[in-house]
Structures are given as structure tokens and as C-alpha cells.
Amino acid sequence: MQSVNLEPDSKTPGVSLEKQNGTIKIWGRSIPEDSVGFYGPVFEWLDEYASDPSNDTVAEFRMEYFNTSSSKCLLDIFRKLESMQRSGRTKVQVKWFYEEDDEDMMEAGEDYQTIVELPFNIEVG
């Protein structure tokens, strides 16, 4: 299984998906023209990862901003992680970081936390 490493730009976030150490990292701005197209490879990687995940999976999000279609894609990522955890094959930990003065991003993390059954750490970082 290949790692995925995408550098961020002005419209798309950075993405790092590493099976070996069970880490998923997404950071930056997410306002792509086609969110589903951009996140498609992430969904595919997660589906493959779910068949043989690491014992522990850490998903780290450091978002600056995301649009509505990206928020749906992030929710889809959380749902895939939730499904993996329910299967008992991996223990998932979500780390949601936000800038100290960014209440919107803090609240977004809190909203996701109420929607999915995953352990969330929401903190300034």
C-alpha cells in the first residue's frame, strides 16, 4: 500500500497518509473546485487501509478554512474512520487543531465530534 503525500496550495490542503505508522494528516485550506475529485484518492486510500489498518490510527486535522463541499468530504473521512473503529481492527484518535482566535474552526471540530462516535482531542495548535 502506497503512502499519499500531497503538498498544500492556495485551494487544496496538504495530505499525508501513512499506513506504516497509522497516521492521517490533513492541513491548510480546502476550497477546491471539485472537492469530491480532490478527496477521491483519500477515500480510496482509506478504503484500502481499512482492510488491514495499523493497531492505532491517528488522524490529525489542522484546517485554516474549508468550504461547504469540503466539510462534507471531511465528514465522509470521519465516517470511514468511525467504521474502522467499530470493526475493532484499529483504535482511532482524532486530533483537531485550531488557531487560538479561530472560534469557527474550534466549533467545526466540536460539530464533527457530536456527529461521529470517535475520540476527539480539540486543542489550540
Solvent accessible surface area in square Angstrom, and as a share of the most:
residue,aa,sasa,rsa
1,M,88,0.39
2,Q,152,0.68
3,S,52,0.34
4,V,29,0.17
5,N,97,0.50
6,L,64,0.32
7,E,146,0.65
8,P,54,0.34
9,D,89,0.46
10,S,85,0.55
11,K,91,0.39
12,T,23,0.13
13,P,0,0.00
14,G,0,0.00
15,V,0,0.00
16,S,18,0.11
17,L,0,0.00
18,E,45,0.20
19,K,55,0.23
20,Q,178,0.79
21,N,96,0.49
22,G,0,0.00
23,T,26,0.15
24,I,0,0.00
25,K,81,0.34
26,I,0,0.00
27,W,85,0.30
28,G,6,0.05
29,R,92,0.33
30,S,0,0.00
31,I,45,0.23
32,P,12,0.07
33,E,158,0.71
34,D,87,0.45
35,S,5,0.03
36,V,103,0.59
37,G,44,0.42
38,F,37,0.16
39,Y,0,0.00
40,G,18,0.17
41,P,66,0.42
42,V,0,0.00
43,F,32,0.13
44,E,123,0.55
45,W,13,0.05
46,L,1,0.00
47,D,81,0.42
48,E,96,0.43
49,Y,0,0.00
50,A,34,0.27
51,S,70,0.45
52,D,83,0.43
53,P,15,0.10
54,S,23,0.15
55,N,125,0.64
56,D,83,0.43
57,T,1,0.00
58,V,46,0.27
59,A,0,0.00
60,E,32,0.15
61,F,0,0.00
62,R,96,0.35
63,M,7,0.03
64,E,107,0.48
65,Y,107,0.41
66,F,30,0.13
67,N,40,0.21
68,T,116,0.67
69,S,55,0.35
70,S,0,0.00
71,S,31,0.20
72,K,116,0.49
73,C,2,0.01
74,L,0,0.00
75,L,29,0.15
76,D,37,0.19
77,I,0,0.00
78,F,0,0.00
79,R,113,0.41
80,K,54,0.23
81,L,0,0.00
82,E,12,0.06
83,S,67,0.43
84,M,5,0.02
85,Q,54,0.24
86,R,166,0.60
87,S,67,0.43
88,G,64,0.61
89,R,125,0.46
90,T,9,0.05
91,K,135,0.57
92,V,0,0.00
93,Q,46,0.20
94,V,0,0.00
95,K,64,0.27
96,W,0,0.00
97,F,20,0.08
98,Y,26,0.10
99,E,107,0.48
100,E,140,0.63
101,D,129,0.67
102,D,37,0.19
103,E,113,0.51
104,D,111,0.58
105,M,11,0.05
106,M,51,0.23
107,E,81,0.36
108,A,19,0.15
109,G,0,0.00
110,E,71,0.32
111,D,83,0.43
112,Y,14,0.05
113,Q,73,0.33
114,T,115,0.67
115,I,83,0.42
116,V,4,0.03
117,E,127,0.57
118,L,14,0.07
119,P,53,0.33
120,F,18,0.07
121,N,64,0.33
122,I,44,0.23
123,E,74,0.33
124,V,80,0.46
125,G,49,0.47
